[in-house]
Amino acid sequence: MTDSINGNVVINTSADGITTIGFYHPAQNSLPAHLLQALTDKINEAGNDPQTKVIVLQSAGERTFCAGASFDELLQIKDKEAGAVFFSGFANVINACRKSPKIIIARIQGKAVGGGVGLAAGADYCLATEAASIKLSELAIGIGPFVISPAVIRKIGLPAFSQLTIRAVDFQSAQWAMEKGLYNEVYADVKLLDEALDTLTHKLASYHPQALVGLKQILWEGTEDWDQLLTERAAISGELVLSEFTQHALNNFLEKK
């Protein structure tokens, strides 16, 4: 099965029980609302597909896995309702990952920023390269990583999350991300990453499907309230993005590009 949406921003392929969901955006794989919705839909479809045993989440290119929210789209938000809807897109992707009965493996080939860190945290297992440094830059633009914080804290704990959030302009290395628990394996380059990914996904696809479903349930125990929690967090971000501080910070960032 191969499917594409909106000029190849999302590509869905399946083979040998492995469904790969890949996304692309020319602005460093940032995530506008339509791409967040497409990712949510594809994760849900793969989760409901009896032929899918394992899901791989990846992006195109080599330099950046995901730059997080689309700044261009953030500047178009004019009221808190629209803001809540936009940030709910991240909530929907994370909840789709959480509720999917299939194990999700993330391929992190490059930098992950903001919501990109949230995507990695939403996966069940992450393989990355040494170039896959991470940053939560939200405070620097006047908002906070409120929607993704439950997923990130679940993976790396509150002390590491505090460091990542407060050091909003600093990248932390892929090795740091592995030591803290966000990444499970780190490889020297993309070639080695893809070899490891191929080996792992085919091995997982050979396991008993119901055993994998049972494991998935254990991995996400205690997160049953996230539908409501992440929606509430989206409303906080949606209101903050309207502030003069945030609008000024976003405009300054775009002017420097």
Phi, psi and omega in degrees: 000128175230135181215145176224150183230137172051055175067045174070026173285334173228127178236129183241118179230147180227137175198139176057031179082003181250119177256122180257125177248110182246144179231159180210141170215136184299337178269070176054040179055038174288169190238095169285172187300318184294329179285323175299318179294319180296319178297316178302313182298316183291323177295318178296317180298315181294323179295329181268356182276116182295341179279344181274126177256326183220144177247134173250128177251122183211169176232169182275163178081180183239339189276322185226125174290308180195130181268007177086211185297146175286114181295323178303318181286326177300323180288344180273352181286127185245349177211163187292334177294315178295324177296317179297320179297316181298309183290339173295338176301319176292320177300319182294320179294313181297318179291328175296318177297316182298316186271349178298135178283356183259145175293133181247123178254126178262134176256107186254094187271345182207195186301145175235125184233139174054242180301337175295324174294323177297321177298315179299319181291335179283343178281162180274337183204137184237129170250133186222168171258169178294343178278356187272061175288162186229154179205138170252099189264007189301318181300328183291341178248013172092008174237196178215163181280054190291317183292317186274348187302320179300320180291319182291315179297323177302325182274315191248352180085162185292318180300315180292322177297319179300315178298315182296323182283314183290324175275062192293339182257002185253133171279141170255144187289164176298325178296320176300315180298325178286318179299326182275346174108359178287313176263146178261329179217142179231132183240158186293327183207176184294323180301311179294323177301312184291327176296316179293321179297316180298315180296313183295313185293321178292325177294314179298320182295342180273351183279165180298123183304319181290331175294320178294320177297316179297321178296317180302318180297321179293319183299330185249020177301141177086008181246018187296340182268009188290335177304310180286316184301311183290329175295318177296320179293323179298323179294324178297311180296321181296331178277321181295327184294342179278349185294153179299321179303309183292318179299319178295316180296318179296316179296319178298319180298314183293328178292331181276349182291000000 
